[in-house]
Amino acid sequence: MTMKLASLAGAAALVVGAGVGAGAASAEELKLSDQFPAQHTITTQGTKAFFDMIAAHPEADLTIRHFPAGQLGKPTAQLDLVRDRVADIAMVGISYVPERLPLSTMMELPQLYEGSFDGYEPIESLMKNELNEAEFKKAGIHPLWAVVTPQYQLLLTREDPIKDLEDLSGVKTRVAGATAELVASALGMTPVRMPAPDLYVALERGTLDAAIYSLSVLKSYKLEEVTNSYTSNASLGGVAFMAFINEDVWEGLSPEQQTLLTEAGDAAGFATACALVKNEQATIKDLEGMGKKVYALDDALKAQFASALEGVSADWRKTMDDRGVAGSKMLDAFKARQEEMRADGTIEAAAKTCDAQ
């Protein structure tokens, strides 16, 4: 099977690779879909690293055409796109499909990991092994790379920092999925599920008072324009996006093409994790420069948060186990892998490599 490489953003097509000329597109061309706008960190860093790696190996004869910013479907539709082969590869927000990929929603649990690599390295390993066997193969998809956000924080329209948990009572806050709903409810907030692209208007109009979201990509949606104060150490969970290729498409590729896609996925995952870490640090400085309030919860308030959130992981385990999907086993596997990677230096080495770049 002969394939060529192209990346399409909007109406403009960028052709990369060997042997690609006018009229070269064919029915065998692969399509990559995602929800992220062109200026989003995941696009400019992670997806770019994916295409750069493939472009560096024209001998693999791969063709991939990129459809960003939801051109092929809404954020909630990405899993259907890749399953039904509207797209051959799609970046799926796990929080948008909790009924179909329930085990992967563990990344939304609060205080599960510390830095981005403390979450990325273990889930990337599980994604290719335990999670692949437990739920991806059943869904007809094959994992290529994972994206894990830094721990989510509270983004609030109010200017004053919260002083007590009571300050959050009844506050309408955006959440990404079911597990984040548990987090918001445990804090006394009123959760509202909403995709990130809809956040700006909801905050601007007062439909929402807050969002549980990542500081690392806040500016990708211009949320600094409609929010005023931000926690920096609330550790309210995160979210995972995973790039999947249709299983039938994967099986139809040559071993060389499969190897290249795997290596390109690894490059994309690492590049994204690194970019999100650095982006969070830069965003905090930018927000402070704008006169916005970024603050750490004091010890007393942090203890209130920890107490309120104590039951979220237990509720998640019970919900998963009651559904017969072995949530406890998978969460324990994540924590065991995390401890192994902390002990053998994998996580520290990844963070140092990122710092050096």
C-alpha positions as CSV (number, residue, x, y, z in Angstrom):
1,M,0.0,0.0,0.0
2,T,1.5,3.3,-1.1
3,M,0.8,6.3,1.2
4,K,1.9,9.9,1.1
5,L,2.0,12.6,3.9
6,A,-0.1,15.7,4.0
7,S,-1.3,18.0,6.8
8,L,-4.4,20.1,6.2
9,A,-5.2,23.1,8.4
10,G,-8.3,24.9,7.3
11,A,-8.3,25.3,3.6
12,A,-4.5,25.1,3.3
13,A,-2.7,21.9,2.7
14,L,0.9,21.3,3.7
15,V,2.5,18.5,1.8
16,V,5.4,16.7,3.6
17,G,7.2,13.6,2.4
18,A,8.6,11.9,-0.6
19,G,6.9,11.3,-3.9
20,V,4.0,13.6,-3.3
21,G,2.8,15.7,-6.3
22,A,-0.3,17.3,-7.8
23,G,-3.2,14.9,-7.8
24,A,-1.4,12.5,-5.5
25,A,-4.2,12.1,-2.9
26,S,-5.8,8.7,-2.9
27,A,-8.6,6.8,-1.1
28,E,-5.9,5.2,1.1
29,E,-4.9,8.6,2.6
30,L,-5.2,8.7,6.4
31,K,-7.1,11.5,8.2
32,L,-6.2,12.7,11.6
33,S,-9.0,14.6,13.5
34,D,-8.9,16.7,16.7
35,Q,-10.8,19.4,18.4
36,F,-7.9,21.8,19.1
37,P,-7.5,25.1,17.4
38,A,-4.4,25.9,15.4
39,Q,-2.9,28.0,18.2
40,H,-3.5,25.4,21.0
41,T,-0.4,24.1,22.7
42,I,-1.4,20.5,21.9
43,T,-1.5,21.4,18.2
44,T,1.7,23.6,18.0
45,Q,3.8,21.2,20.1
46,G,2.4,17.7,20.3
47,T,0.7,17.3,16.9
48,K,3.6,19.1,15.2
49,A,6.1,16.6,16.8
50,F,4.0,13.8,15.4
51,F,4.1,15.2,11.9
52,D,7.8,16.1,12.2
53,M,8.7,12.6,13.0
54,I,6.8,11.1,10.1
55,A,8.2,13.7,7.7
56,A,11.7,12.7,8.8
57,H,11.0,9.1,7.5
58,P,9.7,9.4,3.9
59,E,10.8,5.8,3.3
60,A,7.7,4.7,5.3
61,D,5.4,6.1,2.6
62,L,2.8,7.4,5.1
63,T,0.1,9.9,4.1
64,I,-1.8,11.7,6.9
65,R,-4.0,14.7,6.4
66,H,-4.7,16.8,9.5
67,F,-8.2,18.2,10.2
68,P,-7.9,20.3,13.4
69,A,-10.4,22.5,15.3
70,G,-13.3,20.1,15.0
71,Q,-13.5,20.2,11.2
72,L,-14.7,16.6,11.0
73,G,-16.8,16.6,14.2
74,K,-17.4,18.0,17.7
75,P,-15.1,17.2,20.6
76,T,-17.7,14.7,21.9
77,A,-17.7,12.9,18.5
78,Q,-14.1,12.1,18.0
79,L,-14.3,8.5,19.2
80,D,-17.2,7.9,16.8
81,L,-15.1,9.5,14.0
82,V,-12.3,7.1,14.4
83,R,-14.5,4.0,15.1
84,D,-16.6,4.7,12.0
85,R,-13.6,5.7,9.9
86,V,-14.8,9.2,9.2
87,A,-11.2,9.8,10.5
88,D,-8.5,7.1,10.6
89,I,-6.9,8.7,13.6
90,A,-8.5,10.9,16.2
91,M,-7.6,12.7,19.4
92,V,-10.3,11.6,21.9
93,G,-11.1,13.5,25.1
94,I,-11.6,10.7,27.6
95,S,-13.9,12.8,29.7
96,Y,-16.3,13.1,26.7
97,V,-16.8,9.3,26.5
98,P,-16.9,8.0,30.1
99,E,-19.5,5.4,29.3
100,R,-17.4,3.9,26.5
101,L,-13.9,4.2,28.0
102,P,-14.6,4.3,31.7
103,L,-11.3,3.0,33.1
104,S,-9.4,5.8,31.4
105,T,-11.4,8.4,33.4
106,M,-9.1,7.6,36.4
107,M,-6.9,10.6,35.2
108,E,-9.7,12.9,36.4
109,L,-9.2,11.8,40.0
110,P,-7.9,14.6,42.3
111,Q,-4.4,14.3,43.7
112,L,-3.6,11.2,41.6
113,Y,-0.3,12.6,40.3
114,E,1.9,15.6,40.9
115,G,3.7,17.0,37.9
116,S,2.6,16.3,34.3
117,F,5.2,13.5,33.8
118,D,4.1,11.9,37.1
119,G,0.8,11.3,35.3
120,Y,1.9,11.0,31.7
121,E,4.6,8.3,32.1
122,P,2.4,5.8,34.0
123,I,-0.7,6.3,31.8
124,E,1.3,6.1,28.6
125,S,2.5,2.7,29.8
126,L,-0.9,1.5,30.8
127,M,-2.4,2.8,27.6
128,K,-0.3,0.5,25.5
129,N,-0.8,-2.5,27.8
130,E,-3.5,-3.0,30.5
131,L,-5.9,-0.3,29.2
132,N,-5.4,-1.5,25.6
133,E,-6.4,-5.0,26.6
134,A,-9.2,-3.9,28.9
135,E,-11.1,-1.4,26.8
136,F,-9.4,-0.1,23.6
137,K,-9.4,-3.3,21.6
138,K,-13.0,-3.9,22.5
139,A,-13.8,-0.4,21.0
140,G,-12.0,-1.2,17.8
141,I,-9.2,1.3,18.3
142,H,-5.4,1.2,18.8
143,P,-3.6,3.8,21.0
144,L,-0.8,5.9,19.6
145,W,-0.2,8.6,22.3
146,A,-1.6,10.1,25.4
147,V,-1.9,13.7,26.6
148,V,-2.2,14.4,30.3
149,T,-2.8,17.9,31.6
150,P,-1.2,19.2,34.7
151,Q,-3.5,19.0,37.8
152,Y,-6.6,21.2,37.2
153,Q,-7.2,24.3,39.2
154,L,-10.1,26.6,40.0
155,L,-10.5,29.4,37.5
156,L,-13.0,31.9,38.9
157,T,-14.7,35.1,37.7
158,R,-14.5,36.6,41.2
159,E,-11.5,38.7,41.9
160,D,-11.0,37.8,45.6
161,P,-9.3,34.5,46.6
162,I,-11.5,32.0,48.3
163,K,-10.9,32.0,52.1
164,D,-13.1,29.0,53.1
165,L,-14.7,26.1,51.4
166,E,-18.1,27.8,52.1
167,D,-17.0,30.4,49.4
168,L,-17.6,27.7,46.8
169,S,-21.1,26.7,47.9
170,G,-23.4,26.7,44.9
171,V,-20.8,28.2,42.6
172,K,-21.6,27.0,39.0
173,T,-18.5,25.5,37.6
174,R,-17.5,23.8,34.4
175,V,-16.4,20.2,34.6
176,A,-15.1,18.0,31.8
177,G,-16.7,14.7,32.8
178,A,-18.3,12.4,35.3
179,T,-15.3,12.1,37.7
180,A,-14.8,15.9,37.7
181,E,-18.5,16.2,38.6
182,L,-17.7,14.2,41.8
183,V,-14.9,16.6,42.6
184,A,-17.1,19.7,42.1
185,S,-19.9,18.3,44.1
186,A,-17.6,17.2,46.9
187,L,-16.5,20.9,47.2
188,G,-20.1,22.1,47.4
189,M,-20.1,23.5,43.8
190,T,-22.7,23.0,41.1
191,P,-21.1,21.1,38.3
192,V,-22.0,21.8,34.6
193,R,-20.5,19.5,31.9
194,M,-19.2,21.5,29.0
195,P,-16.5,21.1,26.3
196,A,-13.6,23.6,26.6
197,P,-14.5,25.5,23.3
198,D,-17.8,26.6,24.9
199,L,-16.2,27.9,28.1
200,Y,-15.5,31.5,27.1
201,V,-19.0,32.5,26.2
202,A,-20.4,30.7,29.3
203,L,-18.1,32.6,31.6
204,E,-18.6,35.9,29.8
205,R,-22.4,35.6,30.1
206,G,-22.4,34.5,33.7
207,T,-23.8,31.1,32.9
208,L,-20.8,29.8,34.8
209,D,-19.0,31.4,37.8
210,A,-15.9,29.2,37.5
211,A,-14.2,26.3,35.7
212,I,-12.2,23.4,36.9
213,Y,-9.5,23.5,34.2
214,S,-5.8,23.6,33.4
215,L,-3.8,26.8,33.7
216,S,-1.5,25.3,31.1
217,V,-3.9,25.8,28.2
218,L,-6.1,28.6,29.6
219,K,-4.9,31.2,27.1
220,S,-5.6,28.8,24.2
221,Y,-9.2,29.7,24.7
222,K,-8.6,33.3,25.9
223,L,-10.1,32.5,29.3
224,E,-7.9,35.1,30.9
225,E,-10.3,37.6,29.4
226,V,-13.3,36.3,31.4
227,T,-11.7,35.1,34.7
228,N,-9.9,36.9,37.4
229,S,-8.5,34.6,40.1
230,Y,-6.9,31.1,40.1
231,T,-5.7,28.5,42.5
232,S,-2.2,27.1,41.9
233,N,-2.2,24.0,44.3
234,A,-5.7,22.8,44.5
235,S,-4.9,19.5,42.6
236,L,-8.4,18.9,41.4
237,G,-7.6,16.1,39.0
238,G,-6.7,16.4,35.3
239,V,-7.9,14.9,32.1
240,A,-6.5,12.6,29.4
241,F,-6.7,12.9,25.7
242,M,-5.6,9.9,23.7
243,A,-4.8,9.6,20.0
244,F,-6.3,6.4,18.5
245,I,-6.1,4.8,15.1
246,N,-8.8,2.6,13.8
247,E,-7.8,-1.0,14.6
248,D,-8.6,-2.2,11.1
249,V,-6.5,0.6,9.6
250,W,-3.7,-0.3,12.0
251,E,-3.8,-3.9,11.0
252,G,-3.6,-3.0,7.4
253,L,-0.3,-1.1,7.8
254,S,3.1,-2.5,7.2
255,P,5.3,-3.3,10.3
256,E,7.5,-0.4,9.3
257,Q,4.6,2.0,9.2
258,Q,3.3,0.7,12.5
259,T,6.7,1.2,14.1
260,L,6.9,4.8,12.7
261,L,3.5,5.7,14.0
262,T,4.4,4.3,17.4
263,E,7.6,6.3,17.6
264,A,5.8,9.4,16.2
265,G,3.2,9.0,18.9
266,D,5.8,8.7,21.6
267,A,7.4,11.9,20.4
268,A,4.0,13.7,20.3
269,G,3.1,12.5,23.9
270,F,6.5,13.7,25.4
271,A,6.5,17.0,23.5
272,T,2.9,17.8,24.7
273,A,3.7,16.9,28.3
274,C,6.8,19.1,28.3
275,A,5.0,22.0,26.6
276,L,2.1,21.8,29.1
277,V,4.5,22.0,32.0
278,K,6.3,25.0,30.6
279,N,3.1,26.6,29.5
280,E,1.7,26.5,33.0
281,Q,4.7,28.2,34.4
282,A,4.6,30.9,31.7
283,T,0.8,31.4,32.1
284,I,1.1,32.0,35.8
285,K,3.7,34.8,35.1
286,D,1.5,36.3,32.4
287,L,-1.6,36.3,34.6
288,E,0.3,38.0,37.4
289,G,1.6,40.5,34.9
290,M,-2.0,41.3,34.0
291,G,-2.9,42.0,37.6
292,K,-4.8,38.7,38.0
293,K,-4.7,36.9,41.3
294,V,-2.9,33.5,41.2
295,Y,-2.6,32.1,44.7
296,A,-1.9,28.9,46.7
297,L,-4.4,27.5,49.1
298,D,-3.1,28.0,52.7
299,D,-2.6,24.9,54.8
300,A,-6.0,25.2,56.6
301,L,-7.9,25.5,53.3
302,K,-5.8,22.8,51.6
303,A,-6.7,20.5,54.5
304,Q,-10.4,21.4,53.9
305,F,-10.1,20.5,50.3
306,A,-8.3,17.2,51.0
307,S,-11.0,16.2,53.5
308,A,-13.8,17.1,51.1
309,L,-12.2,15.2,48.3
310,E,-11.2,12.1,50.3
311,G,-14.2,10.0,49.1
312,V,-13.9,10.8,45.4
313,S,-11.5,8.0,44.6
314,A,-13.5,5.5,46.7
315,D,-16.7,6.5,44.8
316,W,-14.9,6.1,41.5
317,R,-13.6,2.7,42.4
318,K,-17.1,1.6,43.5
319,T,-18.8,3.0,40.4
320,M,-16.4,1.2,38.1
321,D,-16.5,-2.1,40.1
322,D,-20.3,-2.0,40.2
323,R,-20.2,-1.8,36.4
324,G,-18.0,-4.8,36.2
325,V,-15.0,-3.0,34.7
326,A,-12.4,-3.6,37.4
327,G,-11.7,0.0,38.2
328,S,-9.9,-0.9,41.5
329,K,-7.6,-3.2,39.7
330,M,-6.7,-0.6,37.0
331,L,-6.3,2.3,39.5
332,D,-4.0,0.0,41.6
333,A,-2.0,-0.8,38.4
334,F,-1.6,2.9,37.7
335,K,-0.3,3.6,41.2
336,A,2.0,0.6,41.1
337,R,3.4,1.8,37.8
338,Q,3.8,5.3,39.1
339,E,5.7,4.1,42.1
340,E,8.0,2.0,39.9
341,M,8.7,4.9,37.6
342,R,9.4,7.2,40.5
343,A,11.7,4.7,42.0
344,D,13.7,3.9,38.9
345,G,14.1,7.5,37.9
346,T,11.9,7.4,34.7
347,I,9.7,10.3,35.8
348,E,12.6,12.4,37.0
349,A,14.6,11.7,33.8
350,A,11.7,12.8,31.7
351,A,11.3,16.0,33.6
352,K,15.0,16.8,33.4
353,T,15.0,16.2,29.6
354,C,12.1,18.6,29.3
355,D,13.9,21.2,31.5
356,A,16.9,20.9,29.2
357,Q,15.0,21.6,26.0
